[in-house]
Amino acid sequence: MSGTEDEPRIGVFVCHCGHNIAGTVDVEAVAHMASNLPGVAFAADEMFMCSDAGQTLIKEKIKEHNLNRVVVASCSPRMHEPTFRRVVEEAGLNRYLFDQVNLREHVSWCHMREPELATEKAIDLVRMSVARASKLQNLPIKKVNVLPTTLVVGGGIAGLRASLDIADRGFDVLLVEKTPKLGGNVAKWTHLFPSDETGADIIKPLIRDVKKNKRIKILTESKVSEFDGYIGNFGVTVKNLKTEKEERYEVGAVIVTTGFEPFKPVGYYSYGESPDILTLAELQELPRSEQLLKISNGKPVKKVVFIGCVGSRQPGVKGHEHCSRHCCSATAKAAADLRDRVDEVLVLYQDIRTYGKGHEEFHRMARQKHVIYSKFPQNEYPDVIVKKSKITIKWRDVLADEDLEFEPDMVVLASAMIPPEDVEETSHLFSLTRSGDGFFNPEHIKLAPLTTHTAGVMIAGAAQAAKNASESVIDASGAAAKAVGLMAQGEVEIESTVSHVIPELCSSCHTCLTACAYNAISMDETKDPPIAVVTEAKCHGCGTCAAACPSSAIVMYHSTDDQILTMVEAFLCPSPSIQGGG
C-alpha cells in the first residue's frame, strides 16, 4: 500500500438524482458547505452524477483543478460505486482515491418528511466523507489467474444447459450429480405444460449432447465433499457415493444448480391415507394413457379435485410462506387436459396466479372446458375425509357463501417447491446465504441475480427460487455466460480493500481465524511462532477480524483506524465556519 504525497485537493459532487434526493435535501446548501471544507478545491451539484454529463463533469474538474481525490454524494455505492471508480481511473487517479456518500437511501428516502433534518444529516455525512477522503491512499490493482474449468453442481435441466453452453464455448466442465441419472425432476414428468411433451422427450436431446461432448466430465452418484480456494482457483473434492472414493479437482468457477424437491404434504388433506390422494408432481409422473385410472383399484376416474397452494403460502410454516409460482398454471393445464377424459374436474384455491407469458390462457381454457373453480377462505382449509375407499371433501365456498361437499375419485394436491434436503450442507460448503424460503440468495436480486457473495460462484434455476423449466434454462445460460466471461479473461481483478496482518504485532492467538466468516485467514506454520496470513482473494473486507484482533495486528486497507477516527472527529468537532451549512 502506498500513500499520495501531494496535499489533498478534493472534489465534491452532490447529485440531485432527479427528485429522489433534491426533493428532500437542499443539495445546493450541501455543495456550498462542502466548498468551505479543508482540502476541498472544487464543489458542485449536478442533476444526475451517473449520467454521461455527470461523469464528464468529474473528469473535466479533475484535470481543471488538479484534483487528487473525489467524493460523490448520490445513491447507494452498491449501485454506482463501480461507475465512479471507473470515471476517476479514466481521469488518471487511483480508483481507491474515491469515496461515495449515500444521500438517497440513507437520507432522502428515510427522512422525506423531515427536509431540514435531512439536509443537516446530509451535511454531516458529506463532511465526514471529505475528512476520510483526505486520508485515502493509493491501493494496487490486483489480479489472479482463472483456471479454464467450471464445476456445475446438479445435473437437472439447468445444470445440463449450463454445462453445454460452457463446453460449446471451448471450456471444460465438471458436472456432478448425486443421483444415478441426469435430468433431475423434469426427466420424471410425463406431462409438461404448455407443450404436452413428456419431460423425457424434452430433456433427452440435452442429456445426449452433454454425454457426447468431450469437454464435459460427468460424475453421477457423486457429491462435492470439500470446497476451498478463491475465485479462479477453487479446489474441489468429489466423493463417489457408491464407492466412497474421493477425487480432487481444480476449477476456476462454480455454478450451483441443485434445483428443488416437491413438497411431500404429509399431514395435509389426508395425504398418505389413500393412494388416490397424490401430488401434482406424482400425477405428472403417472404413465400416459387415454383413461385415468384409480391407483387403489384400477377403476376409471370420473371425478377429480385439485387443491392449490398445498404447503405454499402457509403463514407460520417455516420455509413454506413463498408462492411456488408454477402451480396455478400447471394445475389449470392439467385440469383442462383431464376434463377431456373425466366427467367432472374441480379446482379448490385460495388465489389464482397464472403469472407467466401466455399462462392466463391455461386458466381460460380450463374454464371454457367447464372446469369448476371454487375459492375457499384463507384460513379455513378444505377438510378431506377418507373412509375405507371413499373420499369426501368439505369446504366453504367464498363466492357462493355456502358450505359444500364433494366425493371425488381422485384428489390432486398442487404442492410447494422446496429446497433439497441437503440444502444446508450445500450452503455451508459454498458459503451461500439463504432467504426465508430456504433457497439461495443472489448477490443482488435485480443487479446481480445470478452471482453470489462468494466471488466466482453462480446460482441458476430453482436453486435460487421456485421456477419452471423454461426460467431455469434461461438462468442456466446466463450463469454459463458469467462463468465463460471469467474464464475467457484468463485473469480477474480482486478487491484491494482487504485486511492485512502486521507480522510483528501478531500474537498467534488465532482469534481472527474464528472471527472470519469466509475462511480467508490461516496460520503460517513456517514461522515461529506461527502468524496469521490473509488470502486476499477470499477476503470480503468486512473488518470483523480487525475488530476482533486483541493485538491490533490487522489493518483494513481503505478503512484504516486513521480514516475512521478522522470521520468521527469531523462529525463531533466540525469547524465553526461550516456548522449549520453556512
Stockholm file with secondary structure:
# STOCKHOLM 1.0

chainA/1-582         MSGTEDEPRIGVFVCHCGHNIAGTVDVEAVAHMASNLPGVAFAADEMFMCSDAGQTLIKEKIKEHNLNRVVVASCSPRMHEPTFRRVVEEAGLNRYLFDQVNLREHVSWCHMREPELATEKAIDLVRMSVARASKLQNLPIKKVNVLPTTLVVGGGIAGLRASLDIADRGFDVLLVEKTPKLGGNVAKWTHLFPSDETGADIIKPLIRDVKKNKRIKILTESKVSEFDGYIGNFGVTVKNLKTEKEERYEVGAVIVTTGFEPFKPVGYYSYGESPDILTLAELQELPRSEQLLKISNGKPVKKVVFIGCVGSRQPGVKGHEHCSRHCCSATAKAAADLRDRVDEVLVLYQDIRTYGKGHEEFHRMARQKHVIYSKFPQNEYPDVIVKKSKITIKWRDVLADEDLEFEPDMVVLASAMIPPEDVEETSHLFSLTRSGDGFFNPEHIKLAPLTTHTAGVMIAGAAQAAKNASESVIDASGAAAKAVGLMAQGEVEIESTVSHVIPELCSSCHTCLTACAYNAISMDETKDPPIAVVTEAKCHGCGTCAAACPSSAIVMYHSTDDQILTMVEAFLCPSPSIQGGG
#=GR chainA/1-582 SS CBCCCSCCCEEEEEECTTTTTTTTSCHHHHHHHHHTSTTEEEEEEESCTTSHHHHHHHHHHHHHTTCSEEEEEESCHHHHHHHHHHHHHHTTSCGGGEEEEECIIIIITTSTTCHHHHHHHHHHHHHHHHHHHTTCCBCCCEEEECCSEEEEECCSHHHHHHHHHHHHTTCEEEEECSSSSSSTTGGGCSCBTTTTBCHHHHHHHHHHHHHHCTTEEEECSEEEEEEEEETTEEEEEEEETTTCCEEEEEESEEEECCCCEECCCTTSTTBTTBTTEEEHHHHHTSCCCSSCBCTTTCCBCCEEEEEEEESSSCTTSTTCCSCCSSHHHHHHHHHHHHHTTSSEEEEEESCCCCCSTTTHHHHHHHHHTTCEEEECCTTCCCEEEEETTEEEEEEEETTTTEEEEECCSEEEEEECEECCTTHHHHHHHTTCCBCTTSSBCCSBTTTBSSBCSSTTEEECGGGTSCCCHHHHHHHHHHHHHHHHHHHHHSEEEECSCCEEECGGGCCCCCHHHHHCTTCCEEEETTSSSCEEEECTTTCCCCCHHHHHCTTCCEEETTSCHHHHHHHHHHHHSCCTTTGGGC
#=GC SS_cons         CBCCCSCCCEEEEEECTTTTTTTTSCHHHHHHHHHTSTTEEEEEEESCTTSHHHHHHHHHHHHHTTCSEEEEEESCHHHHHHHHHHHHHHTTSCGGGEEEEECIIIIITTSTTCHHHHHHHHHHHHHHHHHHHTTCCBCCCEEEECCSEEEEECCSHHHHHHHHHHHHTTCEEEEECSSSSSSTTGGGCSCBTTTTBCHHHHHHHHHHHHHHCTTEEEECSEEEEEEEEETTEEEEEEEETTTCCEEEEEESEEEECCCCEECCCTTSTTBTTBTTEEEHHHHHTSCCCSSCBCTTTCCBCCEEEEEEEESSSCTTSTTCCSCCSSHHHHHHHHHHHHHTTSSEEEEEESCCCCCSTTTHHHHHHHHHTTCEEEECCTTCCCEEEEETTEEEEEEEETTTTEEEEECCSEEEEEECEECCTTHHHHHHHTTCCBCTTSSBCCSBTTTBSSBCSSTTEEECGGGTSCCCHHHHHHHHHHHHHHHHHHHHHSEEEECSCCEEECGGGCCCCCHHHHHCTTCCEEEETTSSSCEEEECTTTCCCCCHHHHHCTTCCEEETTSCHHHHHHHHHHHHSCCTTTGGGC
//
